[in-house]
Amino acid sequence: MLDSIIVGYGLAGFHYAWQLKQQKKDYLLITNQSMGSSRKAAGICNPTVLKRYTMAWEGEKFLEYAIKHYKECGLQLSTNFFHSIPIHRYFFQAAEQNDWIVAAQKKGLSSFLDPLPSHLINSNLKRKEGFGIVNSVGRLDINTLLDIFQKHTIPSSFMEEEFEYESLKILKNKVFYKGIEAKNIVFCEGYRLKTNPWFQYLPLVGSKGESLEIIAPQLSRTQIIKGSLFIAPIKQDLFWVGASFSSKDKETIPTPSGKEWLISRLDNLLNVPYEIRAHHAAIRPTVIDRRPLIGQHPKYPNLFVFNGLGTRGVLMAPLLSKWLYEFIEEGKQIPNEVAIHRFESYFCNPNRKHV
């Protein structure tokens, strides 16, 4: 009997599989290899909220664990996946420099924000009002991590197919799926959770994000640029640009309007030529209260969920996966802020509208 079946292979699915592997547990990952939101994300690991100059919930704790975790992943898989690189937050007007100075003195933020803005002129950008530097952050190469982990895992641990909910048999102390027996099953499906017959009651809202990949040889690879959007170096002259936000459009198809939105902001920021190589769209698994979803089904004790990572999956997924593992295997409690029991009323009243 397997210890766990994991449905979905994005950041959530990978991190829970990693926890099981470290504890020498047996698992099966079921994935249709669709391009979910994890594989289309920039991979930025940042505990600060630069729009409002606040810290993400438990940001420092998540970052400390994540950096140690990604370093260990790199050592075990003989590849460096995490790249420490500062964020340069460019200002739109000189008055924003004062806001930065105030924010840099706040508890929590003071560990990451350089106390004084920089007045250096970057000739590659049109912004001339200075910028603030966010330190101790970086970028995870998500696609390389997922690909290499799969290559290092025995083939029998992966099943490439669309998960069929009707084929899952739930018994008192185990589950069966197409002849495969496991102690439990963990759903890490991203936005597809909306169609999950056991967890669709959870208030997963979802937000569409569109992004570009551009080739820009004159741009520096030593910083992540933050203006009206992010520009993050991927490799050589390739950069990720994004992302847009839509809470209404739930299609994973790139749109002309989304592309136009990205290009207009990119043209207002860049002062160098670039070539668009790709245009992507994905639905981020965001939650009504902007917190992740981890925990146990209220009726079936061997069904679990790990979802709702939103825009901070790289930062939060490592520690969240540890909390979920310790909950399932050791009986430790999940923090109330992310435990799905906070939405128990949604399960008891399935007709309640939340989207």
C-alpha positions, 0 to 999 in steps of 0.5 A: 500500500502506498502512503499517498496519492498526489493529484497535480504536479505544480508547486503544491504537488512537488513540495508535498511529494518532496516531504514524503520522499525525505521521509522515505514514504511511497507515493504516486503523483498523478498529472496530466502535464498541463501547463498550470499556473506554476509553470507559467509563473515568474518564480519570484520569492518575495515576502514584501508587498511593495504595492502597500509596503507591508509584509506578507503574512508570516513572510519572514518565517516562510522565506527562511524555511524556503531558502533553506529548502531550495538549497537542499533541493539543489544539493540533492538534485545537483542543480541550483534552482534558486537564484538570489537576486534583488528587486529594484522597485522603480518609482513613478514620481520623486515623492515616492522616495519619501514613502520608501524611506518611511517603509524601510523603517517599519518592523519586518520591512527593515530587514529587506528594504535598503534604508535609502533609495538609489538615485542611479540612472538606468539608461535601459529604463525610462524611469528617472525618479530613482528606485528602492532595493529589496534584498534577501529575495530571489527567483526559483526556476520552477520548470527546471525544478519540476522537470529534474525532480521527475527525472530523478524519481522512479517512473512508477511514482508518476502517472501521466493522465487526467485524474478521473474522480469517479474512479476513486473509491473511498474506504474507512482507512484507505483509498483505491484508484484504478487498482492502486491502494493508498492510505490517503490522497492529497489534491494539489490541482490548482484552479481545477479544484473548482470541479473536485466533487469533494473540495469544490465547496471551498471558496477558490476564486481564481484570478487570470494572469497573462504574461510575456517572455521577451528577448532583450539583450541590453537588459541587466540580469542582475536585478528583478525590475518592479515598475507597473509590472515585473521583469524577471531574468530567466536565462541569457537574454530571456525575461519574464514580464507580467502579470495582468490580473482578471477575476472575471475571465476564467479561460486559460487562453491568452487574449489580445487585450491582455497582450496590449495591456502588457505591451503598453506598460512595458513600453512605458518602462523600457528604453531598449528594444525587445522581441516577444517570444511567447504570450502565456495565460493561466488561472492563479488558484486564489482564495476569497480571503487570500490565504492558502487552503490545506487540511482534511475533508470534513467527512472523509478523513483520508482526503486532503487538499493543498491549494490556494497558493496564489501569487506567493507559491514559491515563498509559502509552499515549502513550509505549508507542505511541511505543516500538511505532512506533520498534520497527516503523519504526526497529528500536529495542528495546522495554523488556523489562518490556512486550515480549511476548517475556517470554511466549515460553514461553506461545507455545511451550506453548499448553496452559499455563494462566494464567487 
